Amino acid sequence: MERAEDGRAVLPDVDALVRSAERLVATARTAAGWTEPERRAALGALERTVALVTAARSHLLVAERAANGWSGSGDRSFESWHARTSHTGVRAASHQVRQADTLASLPRVAQAVVTGGMSAPHLDVVARATSTASDAVASRIRSDEGQAQLVAMAEQLDADAYGKAVARWAAQVDPGRLERTHQQQRAERFLHVTDSPGGTHVKGLLDRVAGHRLLLALEAASPRPAADDERSSDQRRADALVAIADTVLGLPETTPGAAVRPHVSVVLREDTWIALRAARASGGVGNDPVRSAGQNGSSSSVGRHVVERGRGGHRPSIADALRGVEPPTDEDGTPLPASEVARILCDCELTRVVVDAHDVPVDLGRTARLYSGAQRRAVLVRDGGCGWPGCGARARWCEVHHIAWWDRDDGPTSVDNAVALCSFHHHEVHRQDLTIARRPPRPPDGAARGTPRGTPRRGSTRASDPSAPPGHSYVFSRADGRVVAPVGPSPRPG
């Protein structure tokens, strides 16, 4: 048995891992001379190793805490003891202990981490969700079915998309918790604007829904900078805020007491739409909050509606109507709390886009070159973000591109002939003269029930669980037929 620098004994397996890692560091210094497949294989294997080391460390932390030897060290908590003895700091130590607790309480998740079905970043998502979960969500997470659903989603989604999928999954299980969290955020909201000789200081906190609207406004007022624009991103946002203020002050409608309603998008899937209508029909949700999009159509919401108070003068609970169905989301797939759905449907100017069973709305053909606002919204809802595999750019940052080019291929201006692309990949398509092929959704394959529907495309901002058919995906090819961006999830290291 080897010994560490402080004289403590080190188990042979641990010592062998450390020695191997030391050799790997020396070998990796020559990576510039490796082939591309060698580097990519090594990176994949290292990600796999990180997950395995995380699992091993978790077992050690749980055992060390249970032994209780740390309690006589004078530290306030086990996390504090681990932070001091590992020199990682309190935040990192707490994070590692949270991972350990998650693996100890979720055996199917722990097995997926060991076998490669879940990476360390995926585990972080589950650990965060578990630590903040309500009793209903925690119970579902601990169940065999819940763990199976979490593992299945992780196998098809990258960590960013997985985080949003898990958030929607939790909102489906307990929409009331999402509403309570939102109300707590609203209760804590504030905005301090302090004018001083040194400048005006702005500090505040908004709930996530209000913050989303603010970000949309700042992005709209701060377009992509020109080549000679040397402002930092912080400076551009500050200038955008001032531009918004100038615009509002310049509006003829801006008089004391005036209000300009925001323009927002709310995405409602078919099951959610039906649940709200059924609740309204039974007297549970006031006047019709949504209109029918047809028996087979999935929908993206829009129209001016009024949500009235229920019988007896009390405000009915939309959260109860949403239990067990995919929650309403914004265009990026972030779940919206029930009260915000009611507020938006009641007090905002909305645009309804009705999409048929194949996610295709009305086709304008070649009557117009530019896509209409309704078409653009439909494309962004369908693709959920940039269509380039693995990109992950948010839907609101994307442009709409003719798959069959308008000028090159006489392509029509239709949703079927459209793909959402971020500005960079839109330029790449034109720079490389690429052709694009859309792959239709694959049929469901005996997946688990009871999880949210959507488009589980790796890299997309609209994540969902694998029990529903994956949404459309795209293949980008050069003129010689060589595929530049193949469809499908990135291969996992073996």
FENKAUR-V383346 format. One record per residue. N is the residue number from 1. RES is the residue in one letter. SS is DSSP state (helix for helix, strand for strand, loop for the rest). NEAR is the number of other ideal C-beta (glycine too) atoms within 12 Angstrom. D_FIRST is the distance of its C-alpha to the first C-alpha in whole Angstrom. Layout:
# FENKAUR-V383346
n->N res->RES ss->SS near->NEAR d_first->D_FIRST
n->N res->RES ss->SS near->NEAR d_first->D_FIRST
This chain:
# FENKAUR-V383346
n->1 res->M ss->loop near->13 d_first->0
n->2 res->E ss->strand near->17 d_first->4
n->3 res->R ss->strand near->13 d_first->7
n->4 res->A ss->loop near->13 d_first->10
n->5 res->E ss->loop near->8 d_first->13
n->6 res->D ss->loop near->8 d_first->14
n->7 res->G ss->loop near->9 d_first->11
n->8 res->R ss->loop near->13 d_first->10
n->9 res->A ss->strand near->12 d_first->6
n->10 res->V ss->strand near->18 d_first->6
n->11 res->L ss->loop near->16 d_first->6
n->12 res->P ss->helix near->13 d_first->6
n->13 res->D ss->helix near->16 d_first->10
n->14 res->V ss->helix near->21 d_first->10
n->15 res->D ss->helix near->18 d_first->8
n->16 res->A ss->helix near->15 d_first->11
n->17 res->L ss->helix near->20 d_first->13
n->18 res->V ss->helix near->19 d_first->13
n->19 res->R ss->helix near->16 d_first->14
n->20 res->S ss->helix near->18 d_first->16
n->21 res->A ss->helix near->18 d_first->18
n->22 res->E ss->helix near->13 d_first->18
n->23 res->R ss->helix near->13 d_first->20
n->24 res->L ss->helix near->18 d_first->22
n->25 res->V ss->helix near->14 d_first->23
n->26 res->A ss->helix near->12 d_first->24
n->27 res->T ss->helix near->17 d_first->26
n->28 res->A ss->helix near->19 d_first->28
n->29 res->R ss->loop near->11 d_first->30
n->30 res->T ss->loop near->13 d_first->32
n->31 res->A ss->helix near->19 d_first->33
n->32 res->A ss->helix near->10 d_first->36
n->33 res->G ss->helix near->11 d_first->36
n->34 res->W ss->loop near->16 d_first->35
n->35 res->T ss->loop near->11 d_first->38
n->36 res->E ss->helix near->12 d_first->38
n->37 res->P ss->helix near->11 d_first->37
n->38 res->E ss->helix near->17 d_first->34
n->39 res->R ss->helix near->18 d_first->34
n->40 res->R ss->helix near->17 d_first->35
n->41 res->A ss->helix near->19 d_first->32
n->42 res->A ss->helix near->21 d_first->29
n->43 res->L ss->helix near->20 d_first->31
n->44 res->G ss->helix near->21 d_first->31
n->45 res->A ss->helix near->22 d_first->27
n->46 res->L ss->helix near->24 d_first->26
n->47 res->E ss->helix near->28 d_first->28
n->48 res->R ss->helix near->26 d_first->27
n->49 res->T ss->helix near->24 d_first->23
n->50 res->V ss->helix near->26 d_first->24
n->51 res->A ss->helix near->36 d_first->25
n->52 res->L ss->helix near->28 d_first->22
n->53 res->V ss->helix near->26 d_first->20
n->54 res->T ss->helix near->33 d_first->23
n->55 res->A ss->helix near->34 d_first->23
n->56 res->A ss->helix near->25 d_first->19
n->57 res->R ss->helix near->30 d_first->19
n->58 res->S ss->helix near->34 d_first->22
n->59 res->H ss->helix near->23 d_first->21
n->60 res->L ss->helix near->25 d_first->18
n->61 res->L ss->helix near->34 d_first->21
n->62 res->V ss->helix near->25 d_first->23
n->63 res->A ss->helix near->17 d_first->21
n->64 res->E ss->helix near->25 d_first->20
n->65 res->R ss->helix near->25 d_first->24
n->66 res->A ss->helix near->16 d_first->24
n->67 res->A ss->helix near->14 d_first->22
n->68 res->N ss->loop near->12 d_first->25
n->69 res->G ss->helix near->14 d_first->23
n->70 res->W ss->helix near->26 d_first->24
n->71 res->S ss->helix near->16 d_first->27
n->72 res->G ss->helix near->9 d_first->27
n->73 res->S ss->helix near->17 d_first->27
n->74 res->G ss->loop near->10 d_first->30
n->75 res->D ss->loop near->19 d_first->30
n->76 res->R ss->loop near->14 d_first->33
n->77 res->S ss->loop near->18 d_first->31
n->78 res->F ss->helix near->31 d_first->28
n->79 res->E ss->helix near->28 d_first->28
n->80 res->S ss->helix near->22 d_first->29
n->81 res->W ss->helix near->27 d_first->26
n->82 res->H ss->helix near->34 d_first->24
n->83 res->A ss->helix near->25 d_first->26
n->84 res->R ss->helix near->20 d_first->26
n->85 res->T ss->helix near->20 d_first->22
n->86 res->S ss->helix near->23 d_first->22
n->87 res->H ss->loop near->10 d_first->25
n->88 res->T ss->loop near->20 d_first->26
n->89 res->G ss->loop near->16 d_first->29
n->90 res->V ss->helix near->21 d_first->31
n->91 res->R ss->helix near->14 d_first->33
n->92 res->A ss->helix near->19 d_first->29
n->93 res->A ss->helix near->29 d_first->27
n->94 res->S ss->helix near->25 d_first->30
n->95 res->H ss->helix near->29 d_first->30
n->96 res->Q ss->helix near->36 d_first->27
n->97 res->V ss->helix near->33 d_first->27
n->98 res->R ss->helix near->31 d_first->30
n->99 res->Q ss->helix near->42 d_first->29
n->100 res->A ss->helix near->35 d_first->26
n->101 res->D ss->helix near->30 d_first->29
n->102 res->T ss->helix near->40 d_first->31
n->103 res->L ss->helix near->37 d_first->28
n->104 res->A ss->helix near->25 d_first->28
n->105 res->S ss->helix near->26 d_first->32
n->106 res->L ss->loop near->36 d_first->33
n->107 res->P ss->helix near->19 d_first->31
n->108 res->R ss->helix near->28 d_first->33
n->109 res->V ss->helix near->44 d_first->32
n->110 res->A ss->helix near->32 d_first->28
n->111 res->Q ss->helix near->21 d_first->29
n->112 res->A ss->helix near->32 d_first->31
n->113 res->V ss->helix near->43 d_first->28
n->114 res->V ss->helix near->26 d_first->26
n->115 res->T ss->helix near->21 d_first->28
n->116 res->G ss->loop near->26 d_first->30
n->117 res->G ss->loop near->28 d_first->33
n->118 res->M ss->loop near->44 d_first->32
n->119 res->S ss->loop near->36 d_first->31
n->120 res->A ss->helix near->32 d_first->30
n->121 res->P ss->helix near->25 d_first->33
n->122 res->H ss->helix near->40 d_first->35
n->123 res->L ss->helix near->43 d_first->32
n->124 res->D ss->helix near->31 d_first->33
n->125 res->V ss->helix near->37 d_first->37
n->126 res->V ss->helix near->46 d_first->36
n->127 res->A ss->helix near->36 d_first->34
n->128 res->R ss->helix near->25 d_first->37
n->129 res->A ss->helix near->39 d_first->40
n->130 res->T ss->helix near->32 d_first->38
n->131 res->S ss->helix near->22 d_first->38
n->132 res->T ss->loop near->22 d_first->42
n->133 res->A ss->loop near->31 d_first->43
n->134 res->S ss->loop near->24 d_first->46
n->135 res->D ss->helix near->13 d_first->46
n->136 res->A ss->helix near->24 d_first->47
n->137 res->V ss->helix near->32 d_first->45
n->138 res->A ss->helix near->24 d_first->42
n->139 res->S ss->helix near->19 d_first->43
n->140 res->R ss->helix near->32 d_first->44
n->141 res->I ss->helix near->36 d_first->40
n->142 res->R ss->helix near->26 d_first->39
n->143 res->S ss->loop near->22 d_first->41
n->144 res->D ss->helix near->18 d_first->40
n->145 res->E ss->helix near->23 d_first->43
n->146 res->G ss->helix near->34 d_first->42
n->147 res->Q ss->helix near->32 d_first->38
n->148 res->A ss->helix near->30 d_first->40
n->149 res->Q ss->helix near->39 d_first->42
n->150 res->L ss->helix near->47 d_first->40
n->151 res->V ss->helix near->39 d_first->37
n->152 res->A ss->helix near->36 d_first->40
n->153 res->M ss->helix near->46 d_first->42
n->154 res->A ss->helix near->44 d_first->38
n->155 res->E ss->helix near->29 d_first->38
n->156 res->Q ss->helix near->40 d_first->42
n->157 res->L ss->loop near->44 d_first->42
n->158 res->D ss->loop near->33 d_first->40
n->159 res->A ss->helix near->28 d_first->38
n->160 res->D ss->helix near->29 d_first->42
n->161 res->A ss->helix near->43 d_first->44
n->162 res->Y ss->helix near->42 d_first->42
n->163 res->G ss->helix near->31 d_first->42
n->164 res->K ss->helix near->39 d_first->46
n->165 res->A ss->helix near->50 d_first->46
n->166 res->V ss->helix near->45 d_first->44
n->167 res->A ss->helix near->39 d_first->46
n->168 res->R ss->helix near->47 d_first->49
n->169 res->W ss->helix near->48 d_first->47
n->170 res->A ss->helix near->40 d_first->47
n->171 res->A ss->helix near->44 d_first->50
n->172 res->Q ss->helix near->39 d_first->52
n->173 res->V ss->helix near->39 d_first->50
n->174 res->D ss->loop near->34 d_first->51
n->175 res->P ss->helix near->41 d_first->54
n->176 res->G ss->helix near->28 d_first->55
n->177 res->R ss->helix near->31 d_first->51
n->178 res->L ss->helix near->41 d_first->52
n->179 res->E ss->helix near->35 d_first->55
n->180 res->R ss->helix near->22 d_first->54
n->181 res->T ss->helix near->30 d_first->52
n->182 res->H ss->helix near->34 d_first->54
n->183 res->Q ss->helix near->21 d_first->57
n->184 res->Q ss->helix near->17 d_first->54
n->185 res->Q ss->helix near->23 d_first->54
n->186 res->R ss->helix near->22 d_first->58
n->187 res->A ss->helix near->12 d_first->58
n->188 res->E ss->loop near->16 d_first->56
n->189 res->R ss->loop near->19 d_first->57
n->190 res->F ss->strand near->15 d_first->59
n->191 res->L ss->strand near->16 d_first->60
n->192 res->H ss->strand near->13 d_first->61
n->193 res->V ss->strand near->14 d_first->63
n->194 res->T ss->strand near->13 d_first->64
n->195 res->D ss->strand near->10 d_first->66
n->196 res->S ss->strand near->10 d_first->66
n->197 res->P ss->loop near->7 d_first->67
n->198 res->G ss->loop near->7 d_first->64
n->199 res->G ss->strand near->10 d_first->64
n->200 res->T ss->strand near->15 d_first->64
n->201 res->H ss->strand near->14 d_first->60
n->202 res->V ss->strand near->20 d_first->59
n->203 res->K ss->strand near->11 d_first->57
n->204 res->G ss->strand near->17 d_first->56
n->205 res->L ss->strand near->18 d_first->55
n->206 res->L ss->loop near->20 d_first->56
n->207 res->D ss->loop near->27 d_first->55
n->208 res->R ss->helix near->27 d_first->53
n->209 res->V ss->helix near->35 d_first->57
n->210 res->A ss->helix near->27 d_first->59
n->211 res->G ss->helix near->22 d_first->56
n->212 res->H ss->helix near->32 d_first->56
n->213 res->R ss->helix near->27 d_first->60
n->214 res->L ss->helix near->25 d_first->59
n->215 res->L ss->helix near->25 d_first->57
n->216 res->L ss->helix near->26 d_first->59
n->217 res->A ss->helix near->26 d_first->62
n->218 res->L ss->helix near->25 d_first->60
n->219 res->E ss->helix near->22 d_first->59
n->220 res->A ss->helix near->21 d_first->63
n->221 res->A ss->loop near->22 d_first->64
n->222 res->S ss->loop near->25 d_first->62
n->223 res->P ss->loop near->15 d_first->62
n->224 res->R ss->loop near->17 d_first->59
n->225 res->P ss->loop near->17 d_first->60
n->226 res->A ss->loop near->9 d_first->62
n->227 res->A ss->loop near->6 d_first->61
n->228 res->D ss->loop near->6 d_first->62
n->229 res->D ss->loop near->14 d_first->61
n->230 res->E ss->loop near->10 d_first->59
n->231 res->R ss->loop near->15 d_first->58
n->232 res->S ss->loop near->12 d_first->55
n->233 res->S ss->helix near->16 d_first->54
n->234 res->D ss->helix near->13 d_first->54
n->235 res->Q ss->helix near->15 d_first->58
n->236 res->R ss->helix near->22 d_first->59
n->237 res->R ss->helix near->23 d_first->58
n->238 res->A ss->helix near->21 d_first->60
n->239 res->D ss->helix near->21 d_first->63
n->240 res->A ss->helix near->26 d_first->63
n->241 res->L ss->helix near->27 d_first->63
n->242 res->V ss->helix near->19 d_first->66
n->243 res->A ss->helix near->21 d_first->68
n->244 res->I ss->helix near->25 d_first->67
n->245 res->A ss->helix near->20 d_first->69
n->246 res->D ss->helix near->14 d_first->72
n->247 res->T ss->helix near->18 d_first->72
n->248 res->V ss->helix near->19 d_first->73
n->249 res->L ss->helix near->14 d_first->75
n->250 res->G ss->helix near->11 d_first->77
n->251 res->L ss->loop near->14 d_first->78
n->252 res->P ss->loop near->10 d_first->81
n->253 res->E ss->loop near->14 d_first->80
n->254 res->T ss->loop near->15 d_first->78
n->255 res->T ss->loop near->11 d_first->80
n->256 res->P ss->loop near->6 d_first->79
n->257 res->G ss->loop near->7 d_first->78
n->258 res->A ss->loop near->12 d_first->77
n->259 res->A ss->loop near->14 d_first->74
n->260 res->V ss->loop near->18 d_first->73
n->261 res->R ss->loop near->16 d_first->71
n->262 res->P ss->loop near->22 d_first->68
n->263 res->H ss->strand near->20 d_first->67
n->264 res->V ss->loop near->33 d_first->64
n->265 res->S ss->loop near->37 d_first->63
n->266 res->V ss->strand near->46 d_first->62
n->267 res->V ss->strand near->46 d_first->60
n->268 res->L ss->strand near->46 d_first->61
n->269 res->R ss->loop near->38 d_first->60
n->270 res->E ss->helix near->30 d_first->62
n->271 res->D ss->helix near->27 d_first->61
n->272 res->T ss->helix near->41 d_first->61
n->273 res->W ss->helix near->39 d_first->64
n->274 res->I ss->helix near->27 d_first->65
n->275 res->A ss->helix near->33 d_first->64
n->276 res->L ss->helix near->45 d_first->65
n->277 res->R ss->helix near->28 d_first->69
n->278 res->A ss->helix near->23 d_first->68
n->279 res->A ss->helix near->31 d_first->67
n->280 res->R ss->helix near->29 d_first->70
n->281 res->A ss->helix near->18 d_first->73
n->282 res->S ss->loop near->16 d_first->72
n->283 res->G ss->loop near->17 d_first->72
n->284 res->G ss->loop near->28 d_first->69
n->285 res->V ss->loop near->35 d_first->69
n->286 res->G ss->loop near->30 d_first->72
n->287 res->N ss->loop near->24 d_first->74
n->288 res->D ss->loop near->22 d_first->73
n->289 res->P ss->loop near->40 d_first->70
n->290 res->V ss->loop near->43 d_first->69
n->291 res->R ss->loop near->23 d_first->72
n->292 res->S ss->loop near->22 d_first->71
n->293 res->A ss->loop near->29 d_first->70
n->294 res->G ss->loop near->16 d_first->71
n->295 res->Q ss->loop near->13 d_first->70
n->296 res->N ss->loop near->17 d_first->67
n->297 res->G ss->loop near->27 d_first->67
n->298 res->S ss->loop near->34 d_first->63
n->299 res->S ss->strand near->40 d_first->64
n->300 res->S ss->strand near->42 d_first->64
n->301 res->S ss->strand near->38 d_first->66
n->302 res->V ss->loop near->34 d_first->69
n->303 res->G ss->loop near->25 d_first->72
n->304 res->R ss->loop near->22 d_first->73
n->305 res->H ss->loop near->30 d_first->73
n->306 res->V ss->loop near->20 d_first->74
n->307 res->V ss->loop near->32 d_first->71
n->308 res->E ss->loop near->21 d_first->74
n->309 res->R ss->loop near->16 d_first->73
n->310 res->G ss->loop near->22 d_first->73
n->311 res->R ss->helix near->13 d_first->75
n->312 res->G ss->helix near->8 d_first->76
n->313 res->G ss->helix near->9 d_first->75
n->314 res->H ss->loop near->12 d_first->71
n->315 res->R ss->loop near->21 d_first->69
n->316 res->P ss->loop near->27 d_first->67
n->317 res->S ss->loop near->25 d_first->63
n->318 res->I ss->helix near->39 d_first->63
n->319 res->A ss->helix near->40 d_first->59
n->320 res->D ss->helix near->22 d_first->60
n->321 res->A ss->helix near->38 d_first->62
n->322 res->L ss->helix near->44 d_first->59
n->323 res->R ss->loop near->30 d_first->56
n->324 res->G ss->loop near->25 d_first->55
n->325 res->V ss->loop near->35 d_first->56
n->326 res->E ss->loop near->42 d_first->55
n->327 res->P ss->loop near->47 d_first->55
n->328 res->P ss->loop near->48 d_first->58
n->329 res->T ss->strand near->45 d_first->56
n->330 res->D ss->loop near->38 d_first->57
n->331 res->E ss->loop near->37 d_first->57
n->332 res->D ss->loop near->39 d_first->54
n->333 res->G ss->loop near->48 d_first->53
n->334 res->T ss->loop near->35 d_first->52
n->335 res->P ss->strand near->47 d_first->53
n->336 res->L ss->loop near->42 d_first->56
n->337 res->P ss->loop near->39 d_first->56
n->338 res->A ss->helix near->43 d_first->59
n->339 res->S ss->helix near->31 d_first->62
n->340 res->E ss->helix near->41 d_first->61
n->341 res->V ss->helix near->43 d_first->62
n->342 res->A ss->helix near->37 d_first->65
n->343 res->R ss->helix near->31 d_first->66
n->344 res->I ss->helix near->40 d_first->66
n->345 res->L ss->helix near->37 d_first->68
n->346 res->C ss->helix near->27 d_first->70
n->347 res->D ss->helix near->20 d_first->71
n->348 res->C ss->loop near->28 d_first->70
n->349 res->E ss->strand near->19 d_first->72
n->350 res->L ss->loop near->33 d_first->70
n->351 res->T ss->loop near->27 d_first->70
n->352 res->R ss->loop near->30 d_first->70
n->353 res->V ss->strand near->35 d_first->68
n->354 res->V ss->strand near->31 d_first->69
n->355 res->V ss->loop near->34 d_first->67
n->356 res->D ss->loop near->22 d_first->67
n->357 res->A ss->loop near->17 d_first->65
n->358 res->H ss->loop near->20 d_first->64
n->359 res->D ss->loop near->36 d_first->63
n->360 res->V ss->loop near->26 d_first->66
n->361 res->P ss->loop near->35 d_first->69
n->362 res->V ss->loop near->19 d_first->73
n->363 res->D ss->loop near->22 d_first->73
n->364 res->L ss->loop near->23 d_first->75
n->365 res->G ss->loop near->17 d_first->75
n->366 res->R ss->loop near->18 d_first->76
n->367 res->T ss->loop near->14 d_first->79
n->368 res->A ss->loop near->17 d_first->76
n->369 res->R ss->loop near->20 d_first->74
n->370 res->L ss->loop near->16 d_first->72
n->371 res->Y ss->loop near->31 d_first->70
n->372 res->S ss->loop near->23 d_first->71
n->373 res->G ss->helix near->21 d_first->69
n->374 res->A ss->helix near->26 d_first->69
n->375 res->Q ss->helix near->35 d_first->68
n->376 res->R ss->helix near->31 d_first->65
n->377 res->R ss->helix near->37 d_first->64
n->378 res->A ss->helix near->42 d_first->64
n->379 res->V ss->helix near->41 d_first->62
n->380 res->L ss->helix near->43 d_first->59
n->381 res->V ss->helix near->48 d_first->59
n->382 res->R ss->helix near->43 d_first->59
n->383 res->D ss->helix near->47 d_first->56
n->384 res->G ss->loop near->46 d_first->54
n->385 res->G ss->loop near->45 d_first->53
n->386 res->C ss->loop near->40 d_first->53
n->387 res->G ss->loop near->47 d_first->54
n->388 res->W ss->loop near->37 d_first->51
n->389 res->P ss->loop near->32 d_first->48
n->390 res->G ss->loop near->29 d_first->45
n->391 res->C ss->loop near->36 d_first->48
n->392 res->G ss->loop near->35 d_first->48
n->393 res->A ss->loop near->31 d_first->50
n->394 res->R ss->loop near->31 d_first->52
n->395 res->A ss->helix near->39 d_first->56
n->396 res->R ss->helix near->31 d_first->58
n->397 res->W ss->helix near->27 d_first->56
n->398 res->C ss->strand near->37 d_first->58
n->399 res->E ss->strand near->30 d_first->61
n->400 res->V ss->strand near->35 d_first->63
n->401 res->H ss->strand near->38 d_first->63
n->402 res->H ss->strand near->34 d_first->66
n->403 res->I ss->loop near->33 d_first->64
n->404 res->A ss->loop near->22 d_first->67
n->405 res->W ss->loop near->23 d_first->68
n->406 res->W ss->loop near->23 d_first->71
n->407 res->D ss->loop near->11 d_first->72
n->408 res->R ss->loop near->16 d_first->71
n->409 res->D ss->loop near->16 d_first->71
n->410 res->D ss->loop near->14 d_first->73
n->411 res->G ss->loop near->23 d_first->71
n->412 res->P ss->loop near->23 d_first->72
n->413 res->T ss->loop near->29 d_first->71
n->414 res->S ss->loop near->28 d_first->70
n->415 res->V ss->loop near->38 d_first->66
n->416 res->D ss->loop near->28 d_first->66
n->417 res->N ss->loop near->28 d_first->66
n->418 res->A ss->strand near->42 d_first->64
n->419 res->V ss->strand near->45 d_first->60
n->420 res->A ss->strand near->48 d_first->58
n->421 res->L ss->strand near->35 d_first->57
n->422 res->C ss->strand near->32 d_first->55
n->423 res->S ss->helix near->23 d_first->57
n->424 res->F ss->helix near->19 d_first->55
n->425 res->H ss->helix near->34 d_first->55
n->426 res->H ss->helix near->30 d_first->58
n->427 res->H ss->helix near->17 d_first->59
n->428 res->E ss->helix near->23 d_first->56
n->429 res->V ss->helix near->33 d_first->58
n->430 res->H ss->helix near->22 d_first->62
n->431 res->R ss->helix near->13 d_first->60
n->432 res->Q ss->loop near->21 d_first->59
n->433 res->D ss->loop near->18 d_first->62
n->434 res->L ss->loop near->32 d_first->59
n->435 res->T ss->strand near->29 d_first->61
n->436 res->I ss->strand near->39 d_first->59
n->437 res->A ss->strand near->22 d_first->59
n->438 res->R ss->strand near->30 d_first->58
n->439 res->R ss->strand near->22 d_first->56
n->440 res->P ss->loop near->18 d_first->57
n->441 res->P ss->loop near->25 d_first->55
n->442 res->R ss->loop near->20 d_first->54
n->443 res->P ss->loop near->10 d_first->55
n->444 res->P ss->loop near->18 d_first->52
n->445 res->D ss->loop near->14 d_first->50
n->446 res->G ss->loop near->9 d_first->49
n->447 res->A ss->loop near->26 d_first->48
n->448 res->A ss->loop near->24 d_first->47
n->449 res->R ss->loop near->17 d_first->50
n->450 res->G ss->loop near->24 d_first->51
n->451 res->T ss->loop near->37 d_first->49
n->452 res->P ss->loop near->41 d_first->51
n->453 res->R ss->loop near->36 d_first->53
n->454 res->G ss->loop near->46 d_first->53
n->455 res->T ss->loop near->46 d_first->51
n->456 res->P ss->loop near->43 d_first->48
n->457 res->R ss->loop near->44 d_first->48
n->458 res->R ss->loop near->39 d_first->45
n->459 res->G ss->loop near->36 d_first->45
n->460 res->S ss->loop near->46 d_first->48
n->461 res->T ss->loop near->42 d_first->49
n->462 res->R ss->loop near->49 d_first->50
n->463 res->A ss->loop near->45 d_first->47
n->464 res->S ss->loop near->43 d_first->48
n->465 res->D ss->loop near->42 d_first->46
n->466 res->P ss->loop near->40 d_first->46
n->467 res->S ss->loop near->27 d_first->49
n->468 res->A ss->loop near->37 d_first->52
n->469 res->P ss->loop near->26 d_first->53
n->470 res->P ss->loop near->34 d_first->51
n->471 res->G ss->loop near->37 d_first->54
n->472 res->H ss->loop near->37 d_first->55
n->473 res->S ss->strand near->37 d_first->53
n->474 res->Y ss->strand near->40 d_first->54
n->475 res->V ss->strand near->25 d_first->54
n->476 res->F ss->strand near->37 d_first->55
n->477 res->S ss->strand near->21 d_first->56
n->478 res->R ss->loop near->18 d_first->58
n->479 res->A ss->loop near->12 d_first->61
n->480 res->D ss->loop near->11 d_first->60
n->481 res->G ss->loop near->12 d_first->58
n->482 res->R ss->loop near->14 d_first->54
n->483 res->V ss->strand near->19 d_first->52
n->484 res->V ss->strand near->26 d_first->51
n->485 res->A ss->strand near->31 d_first->50
n->486 res->P ss->loop near->20 d_first->49
n->487 res->V ss->loop near->30 d_first->49
n->488 res->G ss->loop near->21 d_first->46
n->489 res->P ss->loop near->24 d_first->43
n->490 res->S ss->loop near->24 d_first->40
n->491 res->P ss->loop near->19 d_first->38
n->492 res->R ss->loop near->24 d_first->35
n->493 res->P ss->loop near->21 d_first->31
n->494 res->G ss->loop near->10 d_first->30
